[in-house]
Amino acid sequence: MKRSEINQALKEMEAMIREYRISLPPFCHFTPEEWKTKGHEYDEIRDNGLGWDITDYGLGDFDKVGFSLITIRNGNVHDEKYPKPYAEKLLYIKEGQHSPMHFHWNKMEDIINRGGGNVLIRVYNSNEKEEFADTPVTVHCDGHTYTVPAGTQIRLCPGESITITPYLYHDFDVEEGSGPVLLGEVSMCNDDNTDNRFYENVGRFPEIEEDEEPYRLLCNEYPAAE
């Protein structure tokens, strides 16, 4: 993925965040040069993966398979120095983009449509072999509990949310013609290194071709504190 593509994706997400009058914490506005001056007082951001993030799932086709996101707050299940038991994200997905099918072994999360178009989330239970189960899925949306057949796409319009429980397979698409979507995620601690089970073998961070200077550093790019 070219750095210019990453920069453009981050600017698009930033513009939608401004459109919906959501204010970001100060560290989301640090420039790459400013990050060079930040000491150990910002280790919580470095250690817990806070900030801007892009994934093309290692497939190199971001416009078709990808997500832009910001981790606003997070604890760390591997470091008792950070006892916070919850996390919060903003996510941005465009029409034509897809986020692949996966579940989390430990994390429970609410996905909230914060504005824009309609997001479609396909759901399957998993079986003991961590494959798709053909059993009906119990869905929890904004206090409404109901059952759908395996593989049903749940439509979330702006303001609506769904609770994703551990071992529940889910993916993301945007309803055609509805426009890009800004999502919120409120969850237990997020651990992308050990708590994502993708149905198909995919990667996490993109390989970056440096064709221009970075607009923002991604959460895995911060320089170490001196």
VOGU-3710 file (C-alpha; in Angstrom, 3 decimals, decimal comma):
1> mkrseinqal> 0,000/0,000/0,000  1,430/3,396/-0,952  1,904/6,021/1,722  -0,078/8,419/-0,461  -3,050/6,016/-0,316  -2,776/5,830/3,467  -2,595/9,617/3,752  -5,683/9,999/1,574  -7,631/7,409/3,591  -6,766/9,110/6,885
11> kemeamirey> -7,776/12,524/5,526  -11,119/11,112/4,309  -11,820/9,641/7,737  -10,745/12,856/9,448  -13,113/14,854/7,225  -16,067/12,611/8,117  -15,237/12,878/11,820  -15,312/16,674/11,498  -18,577/16,493/9,542  -20,230/14,664/12,435
21> rislppfchf> -18,691/17,041/14,992  -16,718/14,420/16,871  -13,664/15,800/18,658  -10,542/13,641/18,856  -8,004/13,561/21,703  -4,871/15,691/21,218  -2,549/12,793/20,342  -4,572/12,123/17,177  -3,382/15,483/15,841  0,353/15,017/16,514
31> tpeewktkgh> 2,469/15,328/13,394  5,334/12,910/12,708  7,775/15,644/13,721  5,933/16,247/16,992  6,069/12,530/17,814  9,871/12,734/17,822  9,648/15,067/20,833  7,251/12,943/22,917  8,817/11,194/25,883  7,777/8,407/28,220
41> eydeirdngl> 4,776/10,422/29,401  3,095/9,144/26,204  4,033/5,473/26,641  0,396/4,507/27,201  -0,288/5,473/23,588  2,715/3,514/22,282  2,195/0,439/24,467  -1,545/0,060/23,874  -1,763/0,819/20,164  -3,700/4,062/20,455
51> gwditdyglg> -4,083/6,343/17,461  -4,471/6,007/13,708  -4,549/2,638/12,014  -5,014/1,262/8,510  -5,412/-2,313/7,411  -5,629/-3,920/4,003  -5,425/-7,340/5,708  -2,182/-7,988/3,851  -4,049/-8,380/0,559  -2,834/-5,198/-1,127
61> dfdkvgfsli> -6,259/-4,110/-2,398  -7,388/-1,516/0,153  -10,277/-0,105/-1,894  -11,894/-3,561/-1,873  -10,678/-5,084/1,403  -9,750/-2,649/4,133  -10,615/-0,456/7,092  -9,454/2,893/8,494  -9,664/3,289/12,261  -8,587/5,160/15,365
71> tirngnvhde> -8,124/3,535/18,758  -9,075/6,281/21,197  -8,591/4,374/24,455  -7,505/0,874/25,406  -6,185/-1,196/28,276  -3,608/-3,955/27,949  -4,304/-7,548/28,950  -0,555/-8,282/28,844  0,645/-5,438/31,070  -0,740/-4,820/34,560
81> kypkpyaekl> 0,521/-1,230/34,344  -2,560/-0,555/32,202  -5,559/-1,989/34,126  -8,245/-0,280/32,034  -10,719/-3,088/31,132  -12,288/-1,374/28,106  -11,518/0,147/24,730  -13,056/2,599/22,258  -12,512/3,017/18,521  -13,783/4,901/15,532
91> lyikegqhsp> -13,855/3,018/12,234  -14,395/4,215/8,667  -15,464/2,037/5,759  -16,414/3,112/2,234  -18,789/1,650/-0,309  -17,072/-1,203/-2,078  -14,812/-1,996/0,884  -15,125/-5,222/2,838  -13,758/-6,305/6,213  -13,276/-10,095/6,306
101> mhfhwnkmed> -15,095/-12,599/8,459  -13,613/-13,042/11,929  -14,395/-13,498/15,599  -12,701/-12,716/18,913  -11,973/-15,386/21,503  -12,218/-12,976/24,425  -13,486/-9,551/23,432  -17,134/-8,534/23,551  -17,911/-5,362/21,621  -20,706/-3,073/20,551
111> iinrgggnvl> -20,508/-1,771/16,972  -22,394/1,514/16,572  -23,271/3,290/13,338  -22,281/6,873/14,189  -23,302/8,361/10,858  -23,242/8,204/7,089  -24,554/5,188/5,210  -25,775/1,786/6,347  -23,360/-0,934/7,415  -24,147/-4,607/6,781
121> irvynsneke> -22,769/-7,157/9,255  -23,096/-10,834/8,356  -23,192/-13,158/11,366  -22,507/-16,840/12,001  -22,076/-18,805/15,177  -18,860/-20,826/15,286  -18,694/-24,522/16,091  -16,168/-26,457/18,173  -13,777/-26,550/15,179  -14,066/-22,757/14,804
131> efadtpvtvh> -15,902/-23,200/11,503  -19,234/-21,643/10,498  -22,129/-23,251/12,342  -25,488/-23,589/10,582  -27,361/-22,795/13,788  -29,629/-19,754/14,245  -27,881/-16,670/15,581  -29,226/-14,709/18,537  -28,787/-11,001/17,788  -28,719/-8,160/20,338
141> cdghtytvpa> -29,383/-4,723/18,823  -30,125/-1,726/21,062  -32,027/-3,729/23,672  -33,862/-5,811/21,044  -33,060/-9,532/21,116  -34,110/-11,688/18,169  -32,977/-14,706/16,145  -31,874/-14,878/12,505  -30,700/-17,721/10,238  -26,958/-18,354/9,960
151> gtqirlcpge> -25,325/-16,001/7,460  -27,903/-13,217/7,761  -26,699/-9,678/7,125  -27,765/-7,295/9,879  -28,311/-3,738/8,630  -27,301/-0,950/10,991  -28,622/2,475/10,035  -27,160/5,595/11,680  -27,680/5,453/15,438  -28,173/1,689/15,549
161> sititpylyh> -25,802/-0,824/17,141  -25,161/-4,536/17,553  -23,450/-6,487/20,331  -20,798/-8,917/19,068  -20,107/-11,677/21,577  -16,971/-13,878/21,658  -16,888/-16,632/19,011  -19,511/-14,856/16,866  -18,229/-14,600/13,300  -18,896/-11,217/11,689
171> dfdveegsgp> -17,781/-9,155/8,715  -18,513/-5,652/7,426  -19,839/-4,248/4,151  -21,573/-1,001/3,212  -25,048/-1,051/1,710  -24,749/-0,012/-1,926  -25,840/3,557/-2,576  -25,861/4,597/1,089  -22,390/6,197/1,250  -19,381/5,809/3,578
181> vllgevsmcn> -19,982/4,884/7,206  -18,421/6,123/10,431  -18,632/3,420/13,078  -17,963/3,452/16,788  -16,708/0,482/18,765  -17,047/0,162/22,534  -15,517/-3,023/23,859  -13,474/-4,949/26,338  -9,709/-4,508/25,923  -8,602/-4,771/22,323
191> ddntdnrfye> -5,724/-7,129/21,484  -5,188/-7,388/17,744  -2,105/-9,574/18,193  -3,765/-12,558/19,892  -7,564/-12,122/19,861  -8,542/-12,082/16,169  -9,579/-15,345/14,544  -10,054/-14,756/10,809  -11,977/-17,363/8,855  -9,464/-17,091/6,023
201> nvgrfpeiee> -5,750/-16,461/6,471  -5,137/-12,716/6,197  -2,616/-10,241/7,571  -2,993/-7,180/9,768  -0,754/-4,225/8,916  -0,052/-3,208/5,323  3,324/-3,257/3,659  3,972/0,421/2,925  5,619/1,895/-0,156  6,999/5,280/0,889
211> deepyrllcn> 6,077/7,511/-2,063  5,461/10,620/0,106  5,863/11,821/3,676  3,332/10,477/6,229  0,423/12,722/7,156  -0,008/10,940/10,492  1,988/8,121/12,028  0,125/4,845/12,371  -0,149/3,231/15,794  2,718/0,819/15,026
221> eypaae> 5,050/3,553/13,754  5,743/5,755/16,782  9,396/6,424/17,559  10,590/5,114/20,906  10,834/7,637/23,715  14,333/8,796/24,597
//
